[in-house]
Amino acid sequence: MATMRERQRAVQLYRGQIPSPGRPTVAWRQDRVQFWAAIARGASSEDAALEIGVSSAVGVRWFRHAGGVNPSLAPMVSGRYLSFAEREDIAIWRAQKLGVREIARRLDRSPSTISRELRRNASTRTWRLEYRASTAQWHAERRARRPKPAKLVTNERLRGYVQDRLAGVIRAPDGAPVVGPDAPWRGRNKPRRQDRRWATAWSPEQIANRLPVDFPDDGSMRISHEAIYQALYVQSRGALKRELVACLRTGRALRVPRARARKQPGGHVTSEVLISERPAEADDRAVPGHWEGDLIIGLDRSAVGTVVERSTRFTILVHLPRMPGYGTEPRVKNGPALAGYGAEAMRDALASRFTSMPEQLRRSLTWDRGKELAQHAQLTIDTGLAIYFADPHSPGSAGRTRTPMACCASTSPRAPTSPGGVATRSKPLLPP
């Protein structure tokens, strides 16, 4: 009679060698389906991970390993396979010492299905072959993954054709180099221009459309531009060299979901706070209490805020000191701006200035669309000041005026400076 260790070894050989899973997740498929659904809505990797109850580091790892490409998993497996609820029943009945045929009868399954399930998905990390529903579900989900080999992996000739044109190093039959298509550089993509190689490279769309011209009778030399993109983005494909992403027009190493790309940088500006909603009395400058503000950034990331009263041209310089930890603590992603002109610092600085004024002088404040006033809603609650923002690409639409610097005590022609050494008149304000 075989010992327990021999039986355990036989099961291990039957199941094959597998990597260590760490802590198996109960709902592997459901977790990823919900994660990518949140990504499709425009959520960040960290927020999508927290939404489904996993750590932010796990969410970032899932996104990067997939190259930002949604794997399009089905919400659940086919009914011909055992579900997690059925595996829970098997674990309970197995603990009650029920036989395989009795369990199969209760589940209305074949006895061979139950026997195979107990052999293949039982936990082998303990001395005894214990069957746990969560571990069995993880094994089943892992075994169900059967990624189809990419076409660029199996077709070496096609892979070489695509790689050469992506890298821009192709040559004619006589050995002369073939110059790739030239595309204008608009200066808004990363990485830096000197690191880009796509000035002589071909885009995936151009490669896909050129294949039928160069190989009209060879059906194997066909590939879509989407397959080329996924071969570059998805690391597990292993089809194309990873460094070829530098040849893409965008230069991205990860795909950006559509909902995330459609997000505007001025998302804090809504239709309710546009300058068109500002009262008419602020335009004719007859009533005091309507202000205009701006942020001036100087050397070494020093900054000062300026607010000008539209009626009297009275100007206030808002001191923006460094926040604790600037220059000493490591930078934190999505953390506060320690340089002193982040949204929180600007909100506190403006609130301390305006709360000391009479209520008649706190009517409205017009700002450009900078992120430093992203917490304008809280500023309105703290001060009662109505906040309005300029039109897109028109910072002068707020009607700024050249200011006599009424609040400055200095009478010398030299421009006064803030405690951080920032010139307060580094740029003129626009005329009304």
PLY file of the C-alpha trace (Angstrom):
ply
format ascii 1.0
element vertex 432
property float x
property float y
property float z
element edge 431
property int vertex1
property int vertex2
end_header
0.00 0.00 0.00
1.40 3.40 -1.00
2.31 5.81 1.74
0.84 9.30 2.00
4.05 10.84 0.65
4.02 8.56 -2.36
0.41 9.43 -3.06
1.21 13.11 -2.72
4.15 12.75 -5.09
1.97 10.94 -7.62
-0.56 13.78 -7.56
2.21 16.34 -8.03
3.53 14.48 -11.06
0.00 14.15 -12.43
-0.65 17.88 -12.13
2.74 18.92 -13.47
5.17 21.54 -12.26
3.52 24.86 -11.40
4.97 28.08 -9.98
4.20 29.15 -6.46
0.86 30.96 -6.55
1.31 32.98 -3.39
-2.07 33.51 -1.77
-4.69 32.13 -4.19
-7.56 34.52 -4.86
-11.06 33.14 -4.65
-12.45 35.13 -7.56
-9.49 35.45 -9.90
-11.60 35.97 -13.01
-14.21 38.19 -11.39
-11.51 40.38 -9.83
-9.86 41.07 -13.16
-13.15 41.59 -14.98
-14.14 44.23 -12.42
-10.64 45.74 -12.50
-10.66 46.27 -16.27
-14.23 47.54 -16.16
-13.07 50.27 -13.77
-10.11 51.03 -16.06
-12.51 51.38 -19.00
-14.48 53.96 -17.00
-11.30 56.05 -16.70
-10.18 55.08 -13.20
-6.48 54.87 -12.38
-4.81 51.54 -11.67
-4.66 52.32 -7.95
-8.33 53.33 -7.72
-9.46 50.31 -9.74
-7.50 47.99 -7.44
-8.96 49.52 -4.28
-12.43 49.24 -5.78
-12.19 45.45 -5.97
-10.38 45.07 -2.65
-6.76 44.41 -3.66
-3.69 46.51 -2.98
-2.75 49.37 -5.29
0.58 47.67 -6.09
-1.29 44.63 -7.41
-3.44 46.84 -9.63
-0.39 48.59 -11.09
1.25 45.20 -11.74
-1.85 43.88 -13.50
-2.01 46.98 -15.71
1.69 46.96 -16.63
1.89 43.24 -17.32
-1.07 43.57 -19.68
0.49 46.62 -21.34
-2.69 48.58 -20.68
-4.57 46.20 -23.01
-7.83 44.77 -21.70
-7.61 40.94 -21.92
-11.41 40.82 -22.45
-12.06 37.95 -20.05
-15.52 36.44 -19.88
-17.28 37.14 -16.54
-17.56 33.40 -15.82
-16.53 30.09 -17.27
-18.83 27.75 -19.17
-21.39 25.72 -17.24
-19.69 22.49 -18.31
-16.99 23.24 -15.72
-17.36 23.19 -11.98
-18.25 26.51 -10.38
-16.86 27.87 -7.14
-20.13 27.12 -5.34
-19.90 23.48 -6.43
-16.30 23.32 -5.23
-17.42 24.62 -1.85
-19.99 21.82 -1.66
-17.33 19.26 -2.62
-15.02 20.53 0.14
-17.79 20.33 2.75
-18.98 16.87 1.75
-15.42 15.61 1.45
-14.80 16.77 5.03
-17.90 14.78 6.03
-16.26 11.63 4.60
-18.75 11.24 1.76
-17.68 9.11 -1.18
-17.02 10.28 -4.70
-20.19 8.74 -6.14
-22.36 10.26 -3.42
-20.91 13.71 -4.07
-21.42 13.22 -7.81
-25.04 12.18 -7.25
-25.76 15.25 -5.15
-24.18 17.60 -7.68
-25.64 15.76 -10.67
-22.15 15.33 -12.08
-20.20 12.37 -13.37
-18.18 10.47 -10.72
-15.12 10.79 -12.95
-15.50 14.58 -12.83
-15.42 14.58 -9.03
-12.54 12.12 -8.90
-10.51 14.18 -11.37
-11.28 17.35 -9.43
-10.03 15.85 -6.16
-6.81 14.63 -7.76
-5.94 17.67 -9.85
-6.97 20.57 -7.64
-6.31 19.30 -4.11
-3.81 21.23 -2.04
-0.38 19.57 -1.99
1.28 22.07 0.34
0.32 20.04 3.39
1.23 16.47 4.27
-2.31 15.33 3.57
-4.05 15.87 0.26
-6.62 18.33 1.57
-9.21 19.73 -0.77
-9.93 23.45 -0.31
-12.43 25.28 -2.48
-10.39 28.49 -2.80
-7.20 26.67 -3.79
-9.06 24.40 -6.18
-10.71 27.40 -7.83
-7.31 29.07 -8.29
-5.86 25.91 -9.88
-8.83 25.65 -12.24
-8.60 29.30 -13.28
-4.85 29.00 -13.85
-5.24 25.88 -15.95
-8.02 27.45 -18.02
-5.64 30.06 -19.42
-4.66 28.96 -22.91
-3.28 32.03 -24.67
-3.08 31.59 -28.40
0.46 32.05 -29.77
0.83 35.40 -31.46
1.20 35.37 -35.22
4.44 37.31 -34.98
5.88 34.55 -32.76
5.14 31.70 -35.14
5.95 33.53 -38.40
9.62 34.51 -38.31
9.56 36.10 -41.76
6.64 38.34 -40.85
8.25 39.25 -37.54
11.46 40.36 -39.27
9.50 42.42 -41.79
7.59 44.23 -39.05
10.61 44.79 -36.82
12.73 46.24 -39.61
10.10 48.75 -40.61
9.30 49.71 -37.03
13.00 50.37 -36.43
13.49 52.14 -39.77
16.51 50.02 -40.84
15.15 48.34 -43.99
17.17 48.13 -47.20
16.33 47.67 -50.87
17.46 44.54 -52.79
20.52 46.42 -54.00
21.52 47.24 -50.40
20.51 50.87 -50.45
18.68 52.02 -47.30
14.98 52.69 -47.70
13.94 55.87 -45.93
10.79 55.41 -43.93
7.84 57.80 -43.99
8.47 61.17 -42.40
5.95 62.45 -39.90
5.87 65.93 -38.34
6.77 66.18 -34.69
4.23 68.25 -32.73
6.25 68.41 -29.55
3.61 67.04 -27.21
4.60 63.41 -26.78
7.20 61.66 -24.67
10.04 60.64 -24.46
12.39 63.49 -25.38
12.82 64.29 -29.02
16.49 63.28 -29.16
15.52 59.81 -27.94
12.90 59.28 -30.64
13.60 57.11 -33.67
10.34 57.32 -35.57
11.45 60.07 -37.97
12.54 57.27 -40.35
10.31 54.49 -38.99
6.96 53.14 -40.15
3.79 53.17 -38.10
1.87 49.90 -37.50
-0.91 51.14 -39.79
1.54 51.80 -42.60
3.14 48.39 -42.16
-0.22 46.58 -42.18
-1.32 48.42 -45.33
2.01 47.83 -47.09
2.03 44.04 -46.65
-0.61 43.32 -49.38
1.41 45.47 -51.77
4.74 43.74 -51.15
3.25 40.22 -50.85
0.08 40.11 -52.95
0.13 36.30 -53.32
1.29 35.31 -49.82
-1.61 35.14 -47.41
0.66 34.37 -44.45
2.21 37.85 -44.72
-0.82 39.64 -43.33
-1.30 41.22 -39.94
-3.45 43.98 -38.52
-2.04 47.10 -36.91
-3.82 46.19 -33.66
-1.88 42.90 -33.49
1.37 44.85 -33.88
0.40 47.22 -31.08
-0.49 44.36 -28.74
2.77 42.56 -29.57
4.60 45.68 -28.38
2.49 46.43 -25.33
1.74 42.98 -23.86
4.93 41.59 -22.31
3.66 38.02 -22.17
3.37 37.87 -25.97
7.14 38.12 -26.41
6.77 38.73 -30.13
8.55 42.04 -30.73
11.45 43.71 -29.01
10.28 45.87 -26.14
12.52 48.80 -27.06
10.66 49.24 -30.36
7.97 51.20 -28.50
10.33 54.17 -28.88
9.60 54.03 -32.61
5.87 54.56 -32.18
4.38 57.94 -32.92
3.21 58.34 -29.33
6.31 56.80 -27.75
4.12 55.09 -25.15
5.18 51.83 -23.55
1.64 51.24 -22.24
-1.73 51.68 -23.85
-3.83 54.51 -22.48
-7.53 53.57 -22.11
-9.89 55.77 -24.07
-11.80 57.02 -21.05
-8.54 57.99 -19.37
-7.22 59.73 -22.51
-10.44 61.73 -22.87
-10.03 63.28 -19.45
-9.30 66.97 -19.77
-6.43 68.45 -17.74
-8.81 71.12 -16.44
-11.29 68.68 -14.99
-11.84 70.87 -11.93
-13.46 73.54 -14.15
-17.14 72.84 -14.71
-19.77 74.78 -16.62
-21.08 76.33 -13.39
-17.83 78.18 -12.68
-16.98 79.54 -16.15
-16.40 83.26 -16.57
-19.61 83.52 -18.58
-21.50 82.87 -15.33
-19.81 85.79 -13.55
-22.19 88.64 -12.55
-22.39 91.58 -14.92
-21.42 94.00 -12.15
-17.93 92.49 -12.20
-17.42 93.50 -15.83
-18.13 97.23 -15.49
-15.89 97.52 -12.40
-18.46 99.71 -10.63
-18.85 97.55 -7.52
-15.79 96.62 -5.42
-15.23 93.12 -4.18
-14.55 91.33 -7.46
-11.00 90.01 -7.70
-8.73 88.45 -10.28
-5.84 86.17 -9.42
-2.84 84.48 -10.93
0.17 82.40 -9.92
3.74 83.49 -10.66
6.49 80.87 -10.50
10.11 81.96 -10.17
13.53 80.42 -9.79
14.03 77.25 -7.76
10.27 76.63 -7.97
9.50 79.57 -5.72
6.06 81.07 -6.20
3.78 83.90 -5.19
0.08 84.44 -5.76
-1.34 87.76 -6.92
-4.93 88.92 -6.50
-6.14 92.24 -7.93
-9.36 94.04 -7.07
-11.01 95.02 -10.36
-12.52 98.32 -9.23
-9.67 99.91 -7.25
-6.74 97.91 -8.75
-5.70 97.12 -5.18
-3.21 94.24 -5.32
-2.36 91.64 -2.70
0.65 89.34 -2.85
-0.10 85.93 -1.38
2.93 84.34 0.24
3.33 80.65 -0.66
6.07 79.19 1.56
7.51 75.71 1.21
5.56 72.97 2.87
7.22 70.76 5.51
9.28 68.02 3.92
10.21 69.88 0.74
13.64 68.76 -0.45
14.05 66.19 2.32
11.21 63.70 1.90
10.88 61.54 -1.24
8.23 62.59 -3.73
4.94 60.73 -3.45
2.79 60.02 -6.49
-0.45 62.00 -6.32
0.78 63.47 -3.05
0.64 67.13 -1.99
2.74 69.67 -3.86
5.40 70.46 -1.28
6.79 73.38 -3.30
4.06 75.54 -1.76
1.71 76.25 -4.67
-0.36 73.09 -4.77
-4.12 73.06 -4.47
-4.11 72.69 -0.69
-1.47 75.35 -0.11
-3.19 77.82 -2.44
-6.56 77.19 -0.82
-5.18 77.81 2.68
-3.24 80.90 1.62
-6.20 82.51 -0.13
-8.57 81.60 2.69
-6.32 83.26 5.28
-6.27 86.44 3.19
-9.96 86.74 2.33
-11.43 85.70 5.68
-9.94 88.84 7.23
-11.79 91.11 4.75
-15.29 92.52 5.16
-18.01 90.52 3.49
-18.67 93.34 1.00
-15.18 92.83 -0.44
-15.62 89.09 -0.93
-17.89 88.87 -3.94
-16.00 86.86 -6.58
-12.55 85.69 -7.65
-11.63 85.00 -11.28
-8.66 82.72 -12.01
-7.14 81.00 -15.00
-7.58 77.24 -15.36
-4.49 76.27 -13.35
-4.58 73.21 -11.12
-3.46 75.31 -8.16
-7.12 76.26 -7.64
-8.47 72.73 -7.99
-9.98 72.96 -4.48
-12.06 76.01 -5.36
-15.23 74.41 -3.98
-13.76 74.18 -0.49
-12.41 77.72 -0.83
-15.93 78.95 -1.58
-17.22 77.19 1.53
-14.47 78.66 3.72
-14.70 82.26 2.49
-18.06 82.66 0.74
-16.16 83.83 -2.34
-17.65 82.84 -5.71
-14.93 81.36 -7.94
-14.91 81.69 -11.72
-12.42 80.46 -14.32
-11.28 81.90 -17.64
-12.19 80.37 -20.98
-9.96 77.58 -22.38
-6.77 78.83 -24.08
-7.79 82.41 -23.19
-6.27 83.36 -19.85
-6.78 87.03 -20.76
-10.56 86.59 -20.91
-10.74 87.37 -17.21
-10.03 91.01 -18.08
-6.83 91.43 -16.11
-5.42 94.94 -15.86
-1.99 96.40 -15.39
-1.67 96.82 -11.66
-0.02 99.75 -9.82
0.93 97.40 -6.96
-1.00 99.45 -4.43
-0.15 97.12 -1.59
3.61 97.33 -2.01
5.51 99.67 0.26
8.55 99.86 -2.02
8.72 103.04 -4.16
11.83 102.11 -6.10
11.51 101.30 -9.80
12.79 97.83 -9.12
10.05 95.23 -9.06
9.23 94.11 -5.51
9.79 90.51 -4.62
8.07 87.99 -2.41
9.81 86.33 0.55
10.75 83.55 -1.87
12.54 85.96 -4.18
9.89 86.00 -6.93
9.35 89.16 -8.94
5.72 90.24 -8.63
5.71 92.02 -11.98
7.41 89.34 -14.05
4.67 89.57 -16.69
2.26 92.46 -17.44
-1.42 92.02 -16.92
-3.65 92.42 -19.93
-5.68 95.62 -20.41
-9.44 95.48 -19.90
0 1
1 2
2 3
3 4
4 5
5 6
6 7
7 8
8 9
9 10
10 11
11 12
12 13
13 14
14 15
15 16
16 17
17 18
18 19
19 20
20 21
21 22
22 23
23 24
24 25
25 26
26 27
27 28
28 29
29 30
30 31
31 32
32 33
33 34
34 35
35 36
36 37
37 38
38 39
39 40
40 41
41 42
42 43
43 44
44 45
45 46
46 47
47 48
48 49
49 50
50 51
51 52
52 53
53 54
54 55
55 56
56 57
57 58
58 59
59 60
60 61
61 62
62 63
63 64
64 65
65 66
66 67
67 68
68 69
69 70
70 71
71 72
72 73
73 74
74 75
75 76
76 77
77 78
78 79
79 80
80 81
81 82
82 83
83 84
84 85
85 86
86 87
87 88
88 89
89 90
90 91
91 92
92 93
93 94
94 95
95 96
96 97
97 98
98 99
99 100
100 101
101 102
102 103
103 104
104 105
105 106
106 107
107 108
108 109
109 110
110 111
111 112
112 113
113 114
114 115
115 116
116 117
117 118
118 119
119 120
120 121
121 122
122 123
123 124
124 125
125 126
126 127
127 128
128 129
129 130
130 131
131 132
132 133
133 134
134 135
135 136
136 137
137 138
138 139
139 140
140 141
141 142
142 143
143 144
144 145
145 146
146 147
147 148
148 149
149 150
150 151
151 152
152 153
153 154
154 155
155 156
156 157
157 158
158 159
159 160
160 161
161 162
162 163
163 164
164 165
165 166
166 167
167 168
168 169
169 170
170 171
171 172
172 173
173 174
174 175
175 176
176 177
177 178
178 179
179 180
180 181
181 182
182 183
183 184
184 185
185 186
186 187
187 188
188 189
189 190
190 191
191 192
192 193
193 194
194 195
195 196
196 197
197 198
198 199
199 200
200 201
201 202
202 203
203 204
204 205
205 206
206 207
207 208
208 209
209 210
210 211
211 212
212 213
213 214
214 215
215 216
216 217
217 218
218 219
219 220
220 221
221 222
222 223
223 224
224 225
225 226
226 227
227 228
228 229
229 230
230 231
231 232
232 233
233 234
234 235
235 236
236 237
237 238
238 239
239 240
240 241
241 242
242 243
243 244
244 245
245 246
246 247
247 248
248 249
249 250
250 251
251 252
252 253
253 254
254 255
255 256
256 257
257 258
258 259
259 260
260 261
261 262
262 263
263 264
264 265
265 266
266 267
267 268
268 269
269 270
270 271
271 272
272 273
273 274
274 275
275 276
276 277
277 278
278 279
279 280
280 281
281 282
282 283
283 284
284 285
285 286
286 287
287 288
288 289
289 290
290 291
291 292
292 293
293 294
294 295
295 296
296 297
297 298
298 299
299 300
300 301
301 302
302 303
303 304
304 305
305 306
306 307
307 308
308 309
309 310
310 311
311 312
312 313
313 314
314 315
315 316
316 317
317 318
318 319
319 320
320 321
321 322
322 323
323 324
324 325
325 326
326 327
327 328
328 329
329 330
330 331
331 332
332 333
333 334
334 335
335 336
336 337
337 338
338 339
339 340
340 341
341 342
342 343
343 344
344 345
345 346
346 347
347 348
348 349
349 350
350 351
351 352
352 353
353 354
354 355
355 356
356 357
357 358
358 359
359 360
360 361
361 362
362 363
363 364
364 365
365 366
366 367
367 368
368 369
369 370
370 371
371 372
372 373
373 374
374 375
375 376
376 377
377 378
378 379
379 380
380 381
381 382
382 383
383 384
384 385
385 386
386 387
387 388
388 389
389 390
390 391
391 392
392 393
393 394
394 395
395 396
396 397
397 398
398 399
399 400
400 401
401 402
402 403
403 404
404 405
405 406
406 407
407 408
408 409
409 410
410 411
411 412
412 413
413 414
414 415
415 416
416 417
417 418
418 419
419 420
420 421
421 422
422 423
423 424
424 425
425 426
426 427
427 428
428 429
429 430
430 431
